[in-house]
Amino acid sequence: MKQWIVHITAASLLSAMAMQLTPPGRVRQVTRLVCGLMCALTVAGPAAHLDMGELAAGIALYQQQAERITSQAMEEEKMLERTYIEQRCQAYILAKAGRTDLTPDRVSVTARWDEDALVWYPWSVTVDAPFDRALSVSIEAQLGIPAGRQRWQSDG
């Protein structure tokens, strides 16, 4: 790489000197053409020694790495979305419980991935508090978690 940059610099300096020393007219136009070709060939020189098999293998490797990184990022994004959904549902339940005399020690919501809709949705809930019918109905109505997937402290 360093040698290539030295060659480009040398070709540029040689071209500049040739252009300064050439008298105006037709000779200068020919000199400009020759200098331009010399600079272009110097810049494109490494392409002549390029191993196409090695280039193709390098591109394939980078493509595999890009796909792996993209896949990992998508998985991380899915997990962040899941955590967000679970936390928002937990906050909703705690806020609803706070409006009553019920004070759960802990609320845990589990979300599940829907392959068809490609979204997370609340699947089940565990409430560390005695059963409260009004809150249970609210959880089912607002979050879509039926009573059969709700666990309460009194359920054991």
N, C-alpha and C positions, 0 to 999 in steps of 0.2 A: 504494500500500500504506500509506504513511504517513498519507494523508488518511483512509483507511478506519479505521485505528486511532484517529485523532482523533475521527472520527464515533462510533465505538463508545464511546469514553471520555466524550464529551459526552452521549450518550444515557443512559449509565449514571449519570452525575452528575445529570442532569435527572430521571431516574426516582427516584433516591435522595432528592433534594430534594422532589419531589412527594409521595413516600410519607411523608416526615417532616411535611409541612405538612397532609396530609389527615387529618381527624378519623376515629376508629375507626367502624366500621359498614359500611353498604352502600356509601357513597361511597368508602371505602378499597378495597373489593373491586373496584369499577369502575376505580379509579385503578390498582390493581395489574394488572388485565387490560390496560388501555391502555398502561401502561409496559412490560409484558412484550411486547406486540405491537410497540411502537416499537423495543425492543432487538432483537427477533427480525428485524424488517425491516432494521434497520441492519446486523446481522451478515450477513444474506442479500443485502444490496444488490448486491454485485459480481456475484452469480450472474445478476441480471437483465440485465446488460450483457455476458454471456458469449457469445462467438462460437463456436457449436458446430462449425463447419467447422474453425476454428483449433484448437479443443480436440481434435478427432478427428485432425487432422494431427500435433499434438504427441504424442498418445498413440501413433500409428503410428510416429513417429520414435523415441520412447523404446523401443517394442517391438523395432524393428529393432536399435537399439543394444544392448539386453539380449540379443537372440539372438546378435549378433556377439561380445559379451563372453563369453557362455556357451560358444559354439563355440571361441573362443580358449582358454578355461580348460580345456575338455575335451581339446583338442590338447596343451596343456602337460602336463596330467595323464598323457596317453598317453605322451608323451616321457619324463616322469619315471619312469613304470612301466617303460618300455623300459630306461632307464639302470640302474634298480635291478636288473632281471632280469639284464642283462649283467654288472654288477659282482658280483652274488652268484655267478653262474656262474664268473666269472674267479677269485673268491676260493676257490671250491670246488676248481677245477683247481689253483691254486697250493698250496692246503693238501694236496691229494692228492699233488702232485709233491714237496712238502716232506718227505713220509714216505719218499721214496725218495732215491736219489742224484741224481735229476734236478732241476736248478735252472734253470727257464726264465727268460730275460731278460725276456720279456714274454708275456702271454697276452691275446688279444683275442677276445671272443665277440660275435657279431652275433645279435640277436634279430629275429624276424619276427612280424608281426601276423596272427593268425588271425581272419578275418572271421566265421566261423561261431561260434567259441567266444568271440570278443571278448577274447582274451588275447594277451599276448606269450609267445613260446616261443623257446628257444635254437635257432638255425638252423645256425650254423657257428662254427668256432673256428680260430684261428691260434695255434700254440704255437711260440715262438722257442727251440726246444730239439730235440735229436735225437729221432727217433721212439722212443717207449716203448710197447710193446704193452700192458702192464698198465694204464697210464694211458689209453690209447686205448680199451680195453675199458670202463674205468670211466666215461669220458666218454660213451660210447654208452649204457651201462646206466643211469647216473644222470641224465644230462642229455638223452638222446634225440638226440644228435648222432652220426649214423652216420660210419663211417670215411671214407666218400666226401666228407664235408663238413668233414673235419679236415685242416688244413694244418700240416705240421711243418717245422722248419728244413731238414731233409734233403730235403724235397719241392721246394725251390727256391722 
